[in-house]
Amino acid sequence: MNGGGGLKNMMRQAQNMQKKIAEVQERIGEEEFEASTGGGVVTVTVNGNQEMLDISIDPEVMDPDDVEMLEEMVVGATNQALEKAAEKMNQEVEDITGGMNIPGLT
């Protein structure tokens, strides 16, 4: 019995998974994810590379006496958009790996 063939096959499968994951990372890196807080008062757009691309703030809510509320909405919208991007990436990788946690592939 030659056990080397099984190892070769596993290595080939791991390389294929790694290639698919890299393709998914590149594709999702180009996707945009948006989230809003305050009923649309603050809207943030990020990409799959976890970079903020845009922020929109309704000027009618800019109260110089309550900057803290606006700051909290910006942080909240940003975190929600980043979470959407991370969830998409995790789901796509899980689809490729069948839910297995394979060190070094992600």
Secondary structure, DSSP 8 states (H G I E B T S, - for coil): --THHHHHHHHHHHHHHHHHHHHHHHHHHH-EEEEEETTTTEEEEEETTS-EEEEEE-GGG--TT-HHHHHHHHHHHHHHHHHHHHHHHHHHHHHHHTT---TT--
